[in-house]
Amino acid sequence: MKLPFILHIPSSPLSVELQLLSPLSDGRNALHWQHELSELRSEHDISLAEFYNDNEFVVAATTGQIYKGNVEGELTLFTSLQVMGIDGGKGWLDKTRQEFWYAITAPMDDEQGDRLYGWSLRDWSLIGEMQLPEYLDIQQLHRRSDGNFVFYHKRSRDLHKRSQGFWVINPVTAEAEYHALNSLPAAGRFKIRNMLALCPKRDLALLPFVDALPYKESDGELQLGFQLQLIDLNSFNTLWVKTLRWLGNDSEQMLDIDIRQTLKAYFAGEAVDDDELEDALEEWVDTLKGIRFSDNEDACWLCWRDGVLRKIYLSHRQQDHQLAAMSALVKPAQLNESADWPNPLNQVAFHQYAYHLQSLSEQQLAVINFDIKVVDISKVKPCDNEFEQLVVGYQDGKQAELVMSEVYRMAYTEEGLNVINIDYLALPECLLEGLQQMRQRTACLAEHVKGSRLEWLIEDRDGSKRTEAEFAAMAIELPTAAELMALMVEDLCDYGDACSLRSSQHKAALSDIVAALAEFDIAHLPLVSRYLNTIDLGRFGDFHIQHTLAVIQQKYGQSLFYKLKYNKFIKSLPPQLT
């Protein structure tokens, strides 16, 4: 059943936000609520955001944070795990079993290791915690239909020693078993995200086959056959190896003749330099941009770097999913802009944006790169001629208009920001000019507060932007800068509704400036105390407990020189902070 709600993470330079939207009949989206995920630094930190029933959802970040929430707007940070490694953690939501699993590289004793955690979504109780084999690619976490987890694994970066296979992890017994494939991985250095597709629904994996390379020459043109192999993820047998596209002179923009000659020479048994071969293999596999199994039929879409698509049709499970047919080579061509198709991806949840190819319906396929092309696939069908081409139309997907109240607009969009324009952020005199503008506005706060929001964005002529925290850190040591910031804080404390003003969902107004002043000079602690006795600590106290007070204790609390002033400051704090 399609839910009437959408989880969306908008692109924003200021913070990471989670929105609950609902699609309207005219193609627009209505905003129900928006929450800041203050622990995250970038929208790219989000690994998964998805409903697991009609009312509740889970959000997982690569940086170890796992949130749980519901459509009423309740959002809780369930846990925050320490994550090591470059790529971060990976979540897996099993709606059928109502389980959530999360794999990370975590600290273990004095070293680090890969671990897998599992929770029951019925009560969020921990149901599994196990150590994984070393050197796994955490981002390759998938679950088989029998409940076991599988990780694609490539062994050895050495060209002549490399091998590939799958680790199978039993979540009940924590037993791990490696199954080697009877084929070579595509290339030693190549990242495998685009060229490997797993289909948990059918327990299949589709990936390039480079043990051999078919080629043919005619009239001076060298054509190479791009082969893929289909793997049964239960038996790990190769179900078939097929050539799915011939690349010749017409594909020279993504694979030039020198690379094709190098590959031909190697697979013909000639001596080839290892580095040249490695580069050629990587270029070869990189021509394949994406693989996407269809959710609703035994089929799969392939997309190459030049934009050419091909649909392959599989037989049923009883016939071992053999290759039943292929479509013509599909070449999208842009339609007249006047058609003005809405972007269908505006009507789906965040987790589906992760795919390079997204089946939208029987008539539309989204090809996702830095833009979104909505391709008309209504005429795509099986074709006997593997060289035949089919030109189809596409339109650029357009962002849906967001419908919200004026209160939400001031609270969540850039319209609610106090924007300070200066010449150049690199010049000290311009930073002071920006602070003077900010002080002028705090001196008459009633004219510049946007609803209950006092959030700053400083922008220069080059388009560079800084948040309040970034700007305060840049300017604090300049002559008179701290004095200007202190005046701003005094203005806020004198304002009648100061306790309700915020700079973000988890910070009171001027929180970052107050934290900068506290760290800069102990002389500002009385003002910091006045500020902390003014704001709503029930809503905004956590930031100052975790940051401001922690910095003050570290810098001044251990020094005999600062002892009297520090103790006086501690005694002046509101009871909630002592």
C-alpha positions in Angstrom: 0.0 0.0 0.0 1.3 3.4 -0.9 1.5 5.7 2.1 0.0 9.2 1.9 3.3 10.7 3.3 6.7 11.4 2.0 10.0 11.6 4.1 12.2 14.2 2.5 15.6 15.6 3.2 15.9 19.0 1.5 19.3 20.3 0.3 20.4 23.1 2.7 23.8 24.6 3.4 22.8 25.6 7.0 21.5 22.4 8.5 20.2 18.9 7.9 16.4 18.8 8.0 13.8 16.1 7.8 10.4 17.0 6.4 7.1 15.1 6.4 5.2 15.9 3.2 2.1 14.7 1.5 1.4 14.9 -2.2 -1.4 17.0 -3.5 -3.5 16.3 -6.6 -2.0 19.2 -8.5 1.6 17.8 -8.2 2.6 20.0 -5.3 3.7 18.8 -1.8 2.2 20.0 1.5 4.6 20.4 4.5 3.3 18.9 7.8 6.4 19.4 9.9 10.1 19.8 9.7 12.8 18.8 12.2 16.5 19.6 12.3 18.9 16.6 12.7 21.4 18.6 14.6 23.9 15.8 15.1 24.5 15.6 11.3 26.6 17.9 9.1 25.4 17.1 5.6 22.4 15.6 3.9 24.8 13.0 2.4 25.2 11.6 6.0 21.7 10.1 5.6 21.8 6.4 4.8 18.1 5.6 5.1 14.8 7.3 6.0 11.8 5.1 5.6 8.5 4.1 7.1 8.2 0.6 8.6 4.4 0.8 9.1 1.6 3.3 8.4 2.6 5.6 11.2 6.3 5.1 12.2 9.6 5.5 10.5 13.4 5.1 11.0 16.2 7.4 10.0 19.8 6.2 9.9 22.9 8.1 9.3 26.3 6.9 8.1 27.8 8.7 11.1 26.2 6.3 13.6 22.9 8.1 14.6 19.6 6.2 14.4 16.4 8.1 14.9 12.8 6.8 15.3 9.7 8.9 14.7 6.1 9.1 13.7 3.8 11.1 11.5 2.6 13.2 14.5 6.0 14.8 14.5 7.7 13.0 17.4 11.4 12.4 16.5 13.8 10.8 18.9 17.5 10.1 18.7 17.4 6.4 19.6 21.1 5.8 19.7 24.4 7.2 18.5 27.1 4.7 17.8 30.8 5.5 17.4 31.7 4.9 13.8 35.1 4.6 12.3 36.2 4.2 8.7 35.7 6.4 5.6 32.3 5.3 4.3 30.4 5.1 7.7 27.5 2.9 8.7 24.8 1.3 6.6 21.2 0.5 7.6 18.9 -2.2 6.4 15.1 -2.1 7.0 13.3 -5.4 6.9 9.6 -4.5 6.8 8.5 -8.1 6.6 10.2 -9.2 9.8 9.8 -5.8 11.4 13.6 -5.5 12.1 16.2 -2.8 11.6 19.9 -3.7 11.2 22.9 -1.5 11.1 26.5 -2.3 10.1 29.5 -0.2 11.1 33.2 -0.2 11.6 33.5 0.4 15.3 36.3 0.6 17.9 37.0 -2.8 19.5 39.6 -2.8 22.4 42.6 -1.0 21.0 41.7 -1.6 17.4 38.7 -1.4 15.1 36.4 -4.0 13.6 33.2 -4.5 11.7 30.0 -5.1 13.7 26.3 -5.7 12.9 23.5 -4.7 15.3 19.8 -5.5 15.0 16.7 -4.3 16.7 13.0 -5.4 16.7 10.9 -2.6 15.5 8.0 -3.7 17.7 9.7 -2.5 20.8 13.1 -1.4 19.7 14.8 -4.1 21.8 18.2 -5.3 20.7 18.0 -8.7 19.0 21.4 -9.1 17.6 25.0 -7.9 18.0 27.8 -9.7 16.3 31.3 -9.2 15.0 31.7 -9.4 11.2 34.7 -10.7 9.2 37.5 -8.2 8.6 37.7 -5.8 5.7 34.1 -5.9 4.7 32.6 -3.2 2.5 29.9 -2.1 5.0 28.0 -0.4 2.3 27.3 -3.7 0.6 24.9 -4.8 3.4 22.0 -6.8 1.9 19.6 -9.4 3.3 18.6 -12.6 1.6 15.0 -13.9 1.6 15.9 -16.5 4.2 17.0 -13.8 6.6 20.8 -14.3 6.3 22.9 -11.2 5.4 25.2 -11.1 2.4 28.1 -8.8 1.7 29.9 -8.7 -1.7 33.6 -9.0 -1.0 36.6 -8.5 -3.3 40.0 -10.0 -2.2 43.4 -8.6 -3.0 44.1 -5.4 -4.9 46.8 -7.2 -6.9 45.7 -7.6 -10.5 46.8 -11.3 -10.8 45.7 -12.4 -7.4 42.3 -10.9 -7.0 39.1 -12.9 -6.4 35.5 -12.1 -5.5 32.7 -13.7 -3.6 30.1 -13.2 -0.9 30.1 -13.4 2.9 26.9 -14.9 4.3 26.2 -14.0 7.9 23.6 -15.9 10.0 22.0 -13.3 12.3 20.9 -16.0 14.8 24.1 -17.9 15.2 26.5 -15.2 14.0 28.2 -17.8 11.9 30.0 -16.4 8.8 30.7 -18.3 5.6 32.5 -17.1 2.5 31.4 -18.3 -0.9 33.9 -17.6 -3.7 32.6 -17.0 -7.2 34.2 -18.8 -10.1 35.1 -15.6 -11.8 37.4 -12.6 -11.5 36.3 -9.2 -10.1 36.1 -6.4 -12.6 39.2 -4.4 -11.5 41.4 -4.2 -8.5 40.9 -0.5 -7.7 37.4 -0.1 -8.9 34.6 0.9 -6.5 31.8 -1.5 -6.9 28.7 0.6 -6.1 27.4 1.1 -9.7 28.5 -2.1 -11.3 26.9 -4.5 -8.8 23.2 -5.0 -8.2 21.6 -7.3 -5.7 17.9 -8.3 -5.8 16.9 -9.5 -2.3 13.4 -10.2 -3.5 14.7 -12.9 -6.0 18.1 -13.7 -4.3 20.0 -12.6 -7.4 23.2 -10.6 -8.1 24.1 -9.1 -11.5 27.7 -7.9 -12.1 30.2 -7.6 -15.0 32.1 -10.7 -16.2 35.7 -10.1 -17.3 37.2 -13.5 -17.4 36.9 -13.3 -21.2 36.1 -10.5 -23.6 34.4 -11.2 -26.9 35.5 -9.0 -29.7 35.0 -8.7 -33.5 36.6 -6.5 -36.2 35.1 -5.5 -39.5 35.9 -2.6 -41.9 38.6 -1.3 -39.4 36.2 -1.1 -36.5 36.9 -3.0 -33.2 33.9 -3.9 -31.2 34.0 -5.3 -27.7 31.2 -7.2 -26.0 30.2 -6.0 -22.5 29.3 -9.2 -20.6 27.4 -9.6 -17.3 26.8 -12.6 -15.2 23.8 -13.5 -13.1 24.5 -15.1 -9.7 22.2 -17.2 -7.6 22.7 -15.9 -4.0 21.6 -19.2 -2.4 23.8 -21.6 -4.4 26.3 -19.0 -5.6 26.2 -20.6 -9.0 26.5 -18.6 -12.2 23.1 -18.8 -13.9 24.3 -17.3 -17.1 27.0 -15.1 -18.8 25.8 -12.9 -21.7 27.0 -10.1 -23.9 24.5 -7.3 -23.4 26.0 -4.5 -25.5 28.7 -4.2 -28.2 30.9 -1.1 -27.8 32.6 0.2 -30.9 33.4 3.5 -32.6 30.0 4.9 -31.7 31.0 4.7 -28.0 34.4 6.3 -28.4 33.5 9.2 -26.2 33.5 6.9 -23.2 35.9 4.2 -24.4 38.6 5.3 -26.9 40.3 3.0 -29.4 43.5 2.8 -27.3 41.7 1.3 -24.4 39.8 -1.1 -26.6 43.1 -2.2 -28.2 44.7 -2.8 -24.8 41.8 -4.9 -23.7 41.7 -6.9 -26.9 45.5 -7.6 -26.6 45.2 -8.8 -23.0 42.3 -11.1 -23.7 44.1 -12.4 -26.8 47.0 -13.5 -24.6 49.4 -10.8 -25.5 51.8 -9.1 -23.0 50.3 -5.9 -21.6 51.7 -3.5 -18.9 49.8 -4.2 -15.6 49.1 -0.5 -14.9 47.8 0.1 -18.4 45.6 -3.0 -18.1 44.3 -2.0 -14.7 43.4 1.4 -16.0 41.8 -0.1 -19.1 39.7 -2.6 -17.1 38.5 0.2 -14.8 37.5 2.4 -17.8 35.8 -0.6 -19.3 33.7 -1.4 -16.2 33.0 2.3 -15.6 31.1 2.5 -18.9 28.3 0.8 -17.1 26.6 3.5 -15.0 23.9 1.5 -13.2 21.9 -1.7 -12.8 18.4 -1.7 -11.4 16.2 -4.8 -10.9 12.5 -4.2 -11.5 10.2 -4.5 -8.5 7.1 -5.6 -10.4 8.5 -8.0 -13.1 11.3 -10.4 -13.7 13.4 -7.8 -15.5 16.3 -5.4 -15.1 17.4 -2.1 -16.5 21.0 -1.3 -17.5 22.4 2.2 -18.1 25.7 3.1 -19.7 27.7 6.3 -19.2 26.7 7.6 -22.6 23.0 7.5 -21.5 22.0 4.4 -23.5 19.6 2.1 -21.7 18.7 -1.5 -22.2 16.0 -3.6 -20.5 16.7 -7.3 -20.1 13.9 -9.8 -19.4 14.4 -12.9 -17.2 12.5 -16.2 -17.1 10.8 -17.2 -13.8 12.5 -18.8 -10.9 11.5 -22.3 -12.0 13.6 -21.7 -15.1 16.6 -20.3 -13.2 16.0 -16.8 -14.3 17.5 -17.3 -17.6 17.9 -14.4 -20.0 14.7 -14.6 -22.0 15.0 -11.4 -24.1 16.5 -8.0 -24.5 15.1 -4.7 -25.6 16.6 -2.6 -28.3 19.3 -0.1 -27.2 17.2 2.7 -25.8 18.4 6.3 -26.6 16.6 9.1 -24.7 16.2 12.4 -26.5 14.9 15.5 -24.9 11.3 16.5 -25.6 9.9 19.9 -26.0 9.9 21.7 -22.7 6.3 22.8 -23.1 5.2 19.3 -22.1 6.2 20.2 -18.6 6.1 16.8 -16.8 6.2 17.0 -13.0 9.0 15.1 -11.4 7.5 11.8 -10.2 10.3 11.4 -7.6 8.7 14.3 -5.7 6.1 11.8 -4.7 8.3 9.1 -3.2 10.3 8.8 0.0 14.0 9.6 0.6 15.4 6.1 0.4 14.5 5.8 -3.3 16.7 8.6 -4.3 19.7 6.4 -3.7 19.2 4.5 -7.0 20.7 5.6 -10.2 17.7 4.1 -12.0 14.2 4.2 -10.6 11.2 2.5 -12.1 8.4 5.0 -11.7 5.6 3.1 -13.6 5.2 1.0 -16.7 5.6 4.2 -18.7 8.4 6.1 -16.9 11.9 5.4 -15.8 14.0 8.0 -13.9 17.7 8.2 -14.7 19.3 10.0 -11.8 22.7 11.7 -12.0 23.3 15.3 -11.0 19.9 15.8 -12.6 16.8 13.6 -13.0 15.6 12.6 -16.5 12.1 11.1 -16.7 12.3 8.8 -19.6 9.2 7.6 -21.6 9.6 3.8 -21.7 6.1 3.0 -22.9 7.4 1.7 -26.3 10.2 -0.5 -24.9 9.6 -4.2 -25.5 11.6 -7.3 -26.3 13.6 -7.1 -29.6 15.3 -9.9 -31.6 18.0 -7.6 -33.0 20.6 -6.8 -30.3 21.9 -3.8 -32.4 18.6 -2.2 -33.0 18.1 1.3 -31.5 15.0 2.9 -30.1 14.8 6.7 -29.6 12.5 7.7 -26.8 11.6 11.0 -25.2 12.6 12.3 -21.8 12.0 15.4 -19.7 14.0 17.0 -16.9 12.3 16.3 -13.6 11.2 19.5 -12.0 11.2 20.2 -8.3 7.7 20.2 -6.8 6.4 23.4 -5.3 6.1 23.1 -1.5 2.9 24.4 0.1 3.3 25.7 3.6 1.8 28.2 6.0 3.4 31.6 6.5 4.5 30.5 10.0 6.3 27.5 8.5 7.8 29.7 5.7 9.4 32.0 8.3 10.4 29.1 10.5 12.0 26.8 7.8 12.9 28.6 4.6 15.5 31.2 3.7 12.8 33.8 3.9 13.1 33.6 7.7 16.9 34.2 7.8 18.5 37.5 8.7 20.9 37.8 5.8 24.0 40.1 6.3 25.7 41.2 3.0 29.3 42.2 3.1 32.0 42.7 0.4 34.5 39.9 1.2 34.6 37.4 4.0 38.4 37.2 3.7 38.9 40.8 4.7 38.9 41.7 8.5 37.3 45.1 7.9 34.4 43.4 6.1 33.9 41.0 9.0 33.7 43.9 11.4 31.2 45.6 9.0 29.1 42.4 9.2 29.1 42.5 13.0 28.1 46.1 13.0 25.2 45.3 10.8 24.2 42.5 13.1 24.4 44.8 16.1 22.2 47.4 14.4 19.5 44.8 14.0 19.7 43.4 17.5 19.4 47.0 18.8 15.9 47.0 17.4 15.0 43.3 17.5 11.3 43.7 17.1 11.8 44.8 13.6 14.1 41.9 12.6 12.8 38.8 14.3 11.1 36.5 11.9 8.3 34.9 13.9 10.3 33.3 16.7 13.5 32.9 14.6 16.7 34.9 14.8 19.0 33.0 12.5 21.9 34.7 10.7 23.5 34.0 7.3 26.5 36.1 6.3 27.1 36.3 2.5 29.7 38.1 0.4 29.9 39.3 -3.2 31.5 36.1 -4.3 28.5 34.1 -3.0 30.4 32.6 -0.1 28.2 32.0 2.9 28.8 31.5 6.6 26.5 30.5 9.5 26.5 32.3 12.8 28.9 29.8 14.3 31.4 30.0 11.4 31.2 33.8 11.3 31.8 34.2 15.0 34.8 31.9 14.9 36.3 33.9 12.1 35.7 37.3 13.7 36.1 36.9 17.4 39.8 37.8 17.7 39.5 41.0 15.7 39.7 44.3 17.6 36.2 45.4 18.9 34.6 42.2 17.6 34.0 40.6 21.0 32.6 43.9 22.3 30.1 44.1 19.4 29.1 40.5 20.0 28.6 41.2 23.7 26.3 44.2 22.9 24.2 41.9 20.7 23.8 39.4 23.6 22.8 42.3 25.9 20.3 43.4 23.4 18.8 40.0 23.3 18.6 39.7 27.1 16.8 43.0 27.2 14.2 41.9 24.7 10.8 41.0 26.1 10.4 37.7 24.3 14.0 36.6 24.4 13.3 33.2 25.9 11.2 32.2 22.9 13.7 33.2 20.2 15.7 30.5 18.4 18.4 30.3 15.8 17.6 26.7 15.0 15.3 24.0 16.4 17.8 23.1 19.1 19.5 26.4 19.7 18.4 29.6 21.3 19.1 32.8 19.4 22.8 33.9 19.5 23.8 30.5 21.0 26.9 30.3 18.8 28.0 33.9 19.6 27.6 33.2 23.3 29.7 30.1 23.1 32.4 32.0 21.2 32.4 34.7 23.8 32.7 32.2 26.7 35.7 30.6 25.1 37.4 33.9 24.1 37.7 35.6 27.5 36.6 34.8 31.1 35.5 38.4 31.4 32.4 37.5 29.4 31.2 34.8 31.9 28.8 37.2 33.8 27.1 38.0 30.4 27.0 34.3 29.6 25.3 33.7 33.0 22.7 36.4 32.3 22.0 34.8 28.9 21.6 31.3 30.3 19.2 32.7 32.9 17.2 34.3 30.1 16.7 31.6 27.5 14.3 28.6 27.7 16.6 25.9 29.0 14.0 23.2 28.6 14.1 23.7 24.9 17.6 24.9 24.3 19.7 23.8 27.3 21.3 20.8 25.7 23.5 22.7 23.4 25.0 24.8 26.2 25.5 21.8 28.4 27.3 19.9 25.7 29.3 22.8 24.3 29.3 26.1 26.2 29.6 24.8 29.7 32.0 22.0 28.6 34.4 24.6 27.1 34.1 26.9 30.1 34.9 24.0 32.5 37.8 22.8 30.4 39.4 26.3 29.9 38.7 27.9 33.3 37.6 25.2 35.7 41.0 23.6 36.3 43.0 26.8 36.8 43.8 28.4 40.2 44.2 31.7 38.4 40.5 31.6 37.3 39.1 29.9 40.4 37.2 32.8 41.9 35.6 34.0 38.7 34.8 30.4 37.7 33.2 29.5 41.0 31.2 32.8 41.0 29.9 31.9 37.5 28.9 28.4 38.5 26.9 29.7 41.5 25.1 32.2 39.2 23.8 29.5 36.9 20.1 28.5 36.9 19.3 25.3 38.9 18.8 23.2 35.7 22.4 23.6 34.8 24.0 22.9 38.2 
